[in-house]
Amino acid sequence: MNADQILAEIREANLSYLMLAQSLIRGDREQALFRLGVSEDTATMIAALTPAQMMKIASGNTLLCRFRMDDDLVWSLLTSHGKGAANESVSRLHASILMAGRHQEAA
């Protein structure tokens, strides 16, 4: 993949992310705050973006979304390497709780 293709992929991902975020925020704000890991102020700004503003923001060369699981514990819980299906559900729940707690710390 060359540099132009990578930039095109980033722009497409950014636009998709903004459209999804806006839809989630307009549909169920509290769920959107949790799922997106954004503050009230950020959610208000995203909800108010016009299509032209979204296109302009999406056209940058940096991804707008980022991983919220930035430590080994959460990654281990999400991937559940070598664990059975019953433990996988518990691990995913534990990871969700950890990420939700981090959202609250950031807000």
C-alpha positions in Angstrom: 0.0 0.0 0.0 1.5 3.3 -1.0 1.2 6.7 0.8 -1.7 7.9 -1.2 -3.7 4.8 -0.5 -3.0 5.0 3.2 -4.1 8.6 3.3 -7.3 7.7 1.4 -8.0 4.9 3.9 -7.4 7.3 6.8 -9.8 9.9 5.3 -12.4 7.2 4.8 -12.0 5.8 8.3 -12.3 9.4 9.7 -15.5 10.2 7.8 -17.0 6.8 8.8 -16.1 7.4 12.4 -17.6 10.9 12.5 -20.8 9.7 10.8 -21.1 6.9 13.3 -20.3 9.1 16.2 -22.9 11.7 15.2 -25.5 9.0 14.7 -24.8 7.4 18.1 -24.9 10.8 19.9 -28.1 11.8 18.3 -29.7 8.4 19.0 -28.7 7.8 22.6 -26.3 10.3 24.0 -25.5 8.5 27.3 -24.6 5.3 25.4 -22.6 7.3 22.9 -20.5 8.9 25.6 -19.7 5.5 27.0 -19.1 3.7 23.7 -17.1 6.5 22.1 -15.3 7.5 25.3 -15.8 11.2 24.7 -16.8 14.1 27.0 -20.1 15.9 27.0 -18.5 18.9 25.3 -17.0 16.8 22.6 -20.3 15.0 22.0 -22.1 18.4 21.7 -19.5 19.6 19.2 -19.7 16.3 17.1 -23.5 16.4 17.1 -23.5 20.0 15.7 -21.1 19.3 12.8 -22.4 20.0 9.4 -21.6 17.6 6.5 -19.1 20.1 5.1 -17.4 20.4 8.5 -17.3 16.6 8.8 -15.7 16.3 5.3 -13.1 19.0 6.2 -12.2 17.4 9.5 -12.1 13.9 7.9 -9.7 15.0 5.2 -6.7 15.2 7.6 -3.9 12.8 7.6 -4.3 11.6 11.2 -6.8 9.1 12.5 -9.5 10.7 14.7 -10.3 7.6 16.6 -7.9 5.8 18.9 -7.7 2.6 20.9 -8.9 3.0 24.5 -7.3 -0.2 25.6 -3.8 1.0 26.0 -2.4 -1.6 28.5 -1.6 -5.3 28.5 -4.4 -6.2 31.0 -7.2 -4.9 28.8 -5.7 -6.4 25.6 -5.3 -9.7 27.4 -8.9 -9.7 28.6 -10.2 -8.7 25.1 -8.2 -11.4 23.2 -8.8 -14.2 25.8 -6.0 -16.2 24.4 -6.4 -19.9 25.3 -9.5 -19.4 27.4 -12.8 -21.2 27.1 -16.0 -19.6 25.8 -17.4 -19.2 29.4 -14.3 -17.4 30.5 -14.3 -15.3 27.4 -17.6 -13.6 28.3 -16.4 -12.8 31.8 -13.1 -11.5 30.4 -14.9 -9.2 27.9 -17.2 -7.9 30.7 -14.1 -7.2 32.9 -12.4 -5.3 30.0 -15.6 -3.3 29.4 -15.7 -2.3 33.1 -12.1 -1.3 33.0 -12.6 0.8 29.9 -15.7 2.4 31.3 -13.8 3.4 34.4 -11.1 5.0 32.4 -13.8 7.0 30.5 -15.1 8.3 33.8 -11.6 9.2 34.9 -11.0 11.2 31.6 -14.4 13.0 31.8 
